[in-house]
Amino acid sequence: MIPYGRQLIDKDDIDAVISVLKSNFLTQGPMVPKFEDVVSSHVGAKYSVAVNNATSALHIACLALELGPGDWLWTVPNTFVASANCALYCGAKVDFVDIDDRTYNMCSKTLEKKLKNAQELGKLPKIVIPVHFSGQSCDMQRIHELSNIYGFKIIEDASHAIGGKYQNQWVGNCRYSDITIFSFHPVKIVTTGEGGMALTNNKVLSNRMLKYRSHGITSDKSEMQSRPKNEIWNYQQIQLGFNYRMTDIQAALGVSQMNHLNAFITRRNEIATRYDRLLNDLPIGLPWQHQDSYSSYHLYPIRLDLSVIEKTQQQVYEALHRMKIMVNLHYIPVYLQPYYERMGFNSGYCPIAEQYYKETLSIPMYPSMTNKQQDYVINNLRRVIGS
Ligand SMILES: *Cc1c(COP(=O)(O)O)cnc(C)c1O
């Protein structure tokens, strides 16, 4: 079986986990801060907060930016549901900005039009979440300019994009955003099993996220309420938070995986270049790359030209699955999910994302894929879509 994505774990990774299992701390030990340092210093952000998954990172990022009832959060439909659900966790409302037809990322022109319109209606968003789809950065410079004009905050959902670059700088440095989040799910670029991280250059936001991660508890004396001197108050809960902590077992795996990050991205780019070359004559659209971007290639989405291919998207999907090539679909537009439809969204709302979803498939892309496996994918894709 050839999956669309999978983790690559080596002996160093396994040894790193075993050494934590033999140590004094399985959680709340030294590995979590170490992992935070490794990631933030790699990408060039000042502060980082490791959590149990990226969904939690999105949630506490929204809370730190004070998203609440009555507020709007905008994201794209072409993403995993978590990028939108974080608004609903905070009691806020969510809306969707259509994607660009070439990058499949949030279209900054559509965003601008929608902002102008929202300003007239008095419904400007408090937070916008661009998603770096497949590992290619969004048009962050323009989105950042718009945030200065219209006064919204930016959370980059970089779940696909650790190790990628934008304008020659690492994604995650928050140059054009308030907070960036990463996912360490096994299909993503580097893994901790489950895991996520929120990065920022803003100390206030970082402190807020640290408290939300762990029950709203502080052990910082300067934040504590005064209590009688003869009582023991080594911690205080000063707000309502969660238990979103990452374990030291996971963080040790993360530290070790970060040693492989550059090699993983290089290999993913090699695989992409090879697909680009060997699929070039087929009736499919290959992932277009903006010159500002160096993609981490979490995904390699192909776009079927259904006017030429004598099969439906579903037939191609099923034929490849029969050959044990587990292509996948990224993404069903979030607002077409039944839960979102019940909130009043209808098909036709973001036509570019919908058209894209009807034509796309993500073909296998992961660093341990061999050239031989890639050839198997290419040859069978050729057979299925004909050429
Ligand atoms: C995977 C993913 C998430 C959620 O990540 P988890 O770590 O599984 O919670 C959020 N947004 C996007 C775009 C993702 O791909």
The ligand as a Tripos MOL2 file, in Angstrom:
@<TRIPOS>MOLECULE
LIG
   15    15     1     0     0
SMALL
NO_CHARGES

@<TRIPOS>ATOM
      1 C1         -3.8710   18.9030   10.2990 C.3       1 LIG1
      2 C2         -4.4410   20.2640   10.2370 C.ar      1 LIG1
      3 C3         -4.9810   20.9090   11.3640 C.ar      1 LIG1
      4 C4         -5.1790   20.2330   12.6810 C.3       1 LIG1
      5 O1         -4.0560   19.6340   13.1570 O.3       1 LIG1
      6 P1         -4.1150   18.6360   14.4070 P.3       1 LIG1
      7 O2         -2.7220   18.6600   14.9160 O.co2     1 LIG1
      8 O3         -4.5240   17.3050   13.8600 O.co2     1 LIG1
      9 O4         -5.1010   19.1580   15.3890 O.co2     1 LIG1
     10 C5         -5.4030   22.2130   11.2260 C.ar      1 LIG1
     11 N1         -5.3240   22.8540   10.0610 N.ar      1 LIG1
     12 C6         -4.8470   22.2580    8.9430 C.ar      1 LIG1
     13 C7         -4.7750   23.0270    7.6700 C.3       1 LIG1
     14 C8         -4.4080   20.9420    9.0010 C.ar      1 LIG1
     15 O5         -3.9620   20.3400    7.8900 O.3       1 LIG1
@<TRIPOS>BOND
     1     1     2 1
     2     2     3 ar
     3     2    14 ar
     4     3     4 1
     5     3    10 ar
     6     4     5 1
     7     5     6 1
     8     6     7 2
     9     6     8 1
    10     6     9 1
    11    10    11 ar
    12    11    12 ar
    13    12    13 1
    14    12    14 ar
    15    14    15 1
@<TRIPOS>SUBSTRUCTURE
     1 LIG1         1 GROUP 0 **** ****
